[in-house]
Amino acid sequence: MSAPAQQRIIFQHIDEPGYSNDIECYLRNGGYEVLKKAVTQKPEDLREEVKKSGLRGRGGAGFPCGFKWSLVDRKSGKPIYLIVNADESEPGTFKDRYIMHQDPHQLIEGTMISCFANDVKQAYIYIRGEMPEGARILEKAIAEARAKNLVGPNILGTGYSCEIYVHRGAGAYICGEETGLIESLEGKRANPRIKPPYFPAVLGLYQCPTIVNNVETLCHVKYIVEHGAAEYTKIGTPGNTGTRIFCVSGHVQRPGYYEFPAGTITMGQLLNDVCGGPLPGRTFKAVIPGGSSAKILRFGERFKGKRKVGAEMVDYDWAVEDVPMDFDSLAMIGSMGGSGGVIVMDDTVNMVEALANINAFYSHESCGQCTPCREGSLWMKKISSRMVHGDARPEDGALLKSVADQIPGRTICAFGEACSWPTQSFIAKFKNEFDGYSEVKKALPAERRVLV
Amino acid sequence: MNLKPETFQRIDEVITHYPTKRSATLPLLHLIQEDAGHISDEAITWIAQKLELQPINVLEVVTFYPMFRRAPIGRRHIKVCRTLSCALSGGYKTCETFEKEFCTHRGEISPDGEVTIEFVECLASCGTAPVVLIDETLHEKVDVTKAKQLSDQIKAEAAVRK
């Protein structure tokens, strides 16, 4: 079966010749018409529409957006804040970059609609520090929108006012975690907060109710308000509505970003038909389906079980290539759809070295407040680096696994899981490579690609 | 604090973006680092006074975020992405090429004072790996040949200045 056609609703104008990121171009293409329509509606109706659309957050967790909005404490009398999470930092993910650089007004319109729907008077776009150009583009776009009375006081004469400011991060991955992000926006170290009992929807920024949404999610909100929830749910599959943007990197012929109706494309179609398959003379070995913390899949393994199709339970027996790329199917086979970052590795990659690279990342990025994560991620890095650069011992795989097993569930935020899942899954699926690495290493060419 | 007049202006403006002054810590650090090149002890006390904080509140932020530095660097800042997708596409070779071209090692200032080369974690452009951020400009698919070209360009610009 060949791959379905791309359906670009969010990336409609990305890489379009002649399309620029200024407001005039956006307006020529029907820009801000949805905002004009939205401000004539009741905020609660807009919220209901988003809820009905089944939109799931595109930052990584796939949490239902409408439900997140319904948790907001609207009775406290405190201001409600909206934060755009533009701290795109999960390795393998690079979709929000293109929205912000090439189509920033789409994000601003989606943000303003979401602010109006939630009675937000102040929004912040938290953009990662490594995107200085993106920050400048957004600031310019906001100024343009302000000049046209689309952001700022008394928007379009409705009496509704809302301001947006851009806030730059400074190179810390943990700022993508929403409570870490809030701490960072308050001017502190980005140490995530303990939750429950209090979630940002009740006590967030400045101890006020706060919504944190990913860049792409807010663009989907714009599309939903434009076309209605009924039209939106026609795209994709039940429970996985709308489109998904996949960011494919690593060893394929055509890496890049591809937008498809959610749940309609399999891993095999994406990698072989869309991305052109493996590089000449190589074969696929492994793939990480949803950003570097997602559990790795090994080509050749099979996933069996029962799944719900409509009202019935059906048996499935999938190879990696057969797995549908939606949140639920990927969760079912023990990995995750996450942020849509697909990292492909072919037969030239040694898995011990690839894991050592990932472990170095997580050890660098642990915020350090929980001992199991701070120490555990460091030891995983030290052990895997030693295997590559020093002596590798047959028992190292078991040692790595024992460290990884002691982290998840014992930390304040999900970083504990994120840093241990790679080690756990690499060792579960490539155990022989870890056990035999000391011998294998002697035979590896000295001039090979360095990964750590 | 010895800063450009427009930096002071931007500092005063950015503080108004937030209901609490402390939130302006990161923006102020960015503005001062862009102006002065690094964050000195004097800058830390100055920001603390400006935002009505203790100096430790600023210092702990500086030491937490990788982008803030306590010492000067070379004229140009070359940040090579180290993370998986870039490494799979030869990121380590790219970094070594820059090191050779400028006779320096990552983390140090090159002998001519021209560059500081650094390995950084994921720059979120994995589809065009390996990527390199030079000052504020992202360069994509930087293989050995392109790394040499970029190095030549930096050297040529340095020669013009001299």
Boltz contact constraints between the chains, C-beta under 6 A:
constraints:
  - contact:
      token1: [A, 88]
      token2: [B, 124]
      max_distance: 6.0
  - contact:
      token1: [A, 91]
      token2: [B, 83]
      max_distance: 6.0
  - contact:
      token1: [A, 91]
      token2: [B, 84]
      max_distance: 6.0
  - contact:
      token1: [A, 91]
      token2: [B, 122]
      max_distance: 6.0
  - contact:
      token1: [A, 92]
      token2: [B, 85]
      max_distance: 6.0
  - contact:
      token1: [A, 92]
      token2: [B, 126]
      max_distance: 6.0
  - contact:
      token1: [A, 94]
      token2: [B, 124]
      max_distance: 6.0
  - contact:
      token1: [A, 94]
      token2: [B, 125]
      max_distance: 6.0
  - contact:
      token1: [A, 94]
      token2: [B, 126]
      max_distance: 6.0
  - contact:
      token1: [A, 94]
      token2: [B, 127]
      max_distance: 6.0
  - contact:
      token1: [A, 97]
      token2: [B, 124]
      max_distance: 6.0
  - contact:
      token1: [A, 129]
      token2: [B, 67]
      max_distance: 6.0
  - contact:
      token1: [A, 130]
      token2: [B, 123]
      max_distance: 6.0
  - contact:
      token1: [A, 132]
      token2: [B, 136]
      max_distance: 6.0
  - contact:
      token1: [A, 165]
      token2: [B, 17]
      max_distance: 6.0
  - contact:
      token1: [A, 168]
      token2: [B, 30]
      max_distance: 6.0
  - contact:
      token1: [A, 170]
      token2: [B, 26]
      max_distance: 6.0
  - contact:
      token1: [A, 170]
      token2: [B, 65]
      max_distance: 6.0
  - contact:
      token1: [A, 170]
      token2: [B, 67]
      max_distance: 6.0
  - contact:
      token1: [A, 170]
      token2: [B, 68]
      max_distance: 6.0
  - contact:
      token1: [A, 171]
      token2: [B, 65]
      max_distance: 6.0
  - contact:
      token1: [A, 171]
      token2: [B, 66]
      max_distance: 6.0
  - contact:
      token1: [A, 171]
      token2: [B, 67]
      max_distance: 6.0
  - contact:
      token1: [A, 172]
      token2: [B, 65]
      max_distance: 6.0
  - contact:
      token1: [A, 186]
      token2: [B, 23]
      max_distance: 6.0
  - contact:
      token1: [A, 187]
      token2: [B, 22]
      max_distance: 6.0
  - contact:
      token1: [A, 187]
      token2: [B, 23]
      max_distance: 6.0
  - contact:
      token1: [A, 187]
      token2: [B, 25]
      max_distance: 6.0
  - contact:
      token1: [A, 189]
      token2: [B, 60]
      max_distance: 6.0
  - contact:
      token1: [A, 189]
      token2: [B, 64]
      max_distance: 6.0
  - contact:
      token1: [A, 249]
      token2: [B, 85]
      max_distance: 6.0
  - contact:
      token1: [A, 249]
      token2: [B, 126]
      max_distance: 6.0
  - contact:
      token1: [A, 249]
      token2: [B, 127]
      max_distance: 6.0
  - contact:
      token1: [A, 250]
      token2: [B, 85]
      max_distance: 6.0
  - contact:
      token1: [A, 250]
      token2: [B, 88]
      max_distance: 6.0
  - contact:
      token1: [A, 255]
      token2: [B, 127]
      max_distance: 6.0
  - contact:
      token1: [A, 256]
      token2: [B, 127]
      max_distance: 6.0
  - contact:
      token1: [A, 292]
      token2: [B, 84]
      max_distance: 6.0
  - contact:
      token1: [A, 343]
      token2: [B, 84]
      max_distance: 6.0
  - contact:
      token1: [A, 343]
      token2: [B, 85]
      max_distance: 6.0
  - contact:
      token1: [A, 357]
      token2: [B, 84]
      max_distance: 6.0
  - contact:
      token1: [A, 357]
      token2: [B, 87]
      max_distance: 6.0
  - contact:
      token1: [A, 358]
      token2: [B, 84]
      max_distance: 6.0
  - contact:
      token1: [A, 361]
      token2: [B, 83]
      max_distance: 6.0
  - contact:
      token1: [A, 361]
      token2: [B, 121]
      max_distance: 6.0
  - contact:
      token1: [A, 364]
      token2: [B, 121]
      max_distance: 6.0
  - contact:
      token1: [A, 450]
      token2: [B, 92]
      max_distance: 6.0
  - contact:
      token1: [A, 451]
      token2: [B, 87]
      max_distance: 6.0
